[in-house]
Amino acid sequence: MKSILSRAMFLFLMGLNLSSCVKPVMSCAGIKTNPRCAKLCTREAVVTCEGNIQREIQNINRMNQSNNNSSKNY
């Protein structure tokens, strides 16, 4: 049980690290944002891009959590 908790904590911290290790840059719209969204020139496009990145991170975290839950069954 302790190893499962430590593994879950490790994956959680890795998710936080992945989301925080990218330094924001100035976008064409004049907004500090993720480098993947920097090429966008309207505020709405930058916000949509950042929302998509957050969803991707959440999906990765859900997949990791479901993998951890399925490994408990073995």
C-alpha angles and dihedrals in degrees: 000000000000092000091051091052092047091049091049090049090049092052091046091052091047089054090052091047093051092051095047103039095079114088114222119247132197113268127215086258091058095253125127105240147144112300089243089064098041095096092062116100104197128069092231092053092050092049091049091049092050090048090053091051091050090050090051090052091048091050091051090050091049091050091050091048093049090048089052091049093049091049089058089067093063 
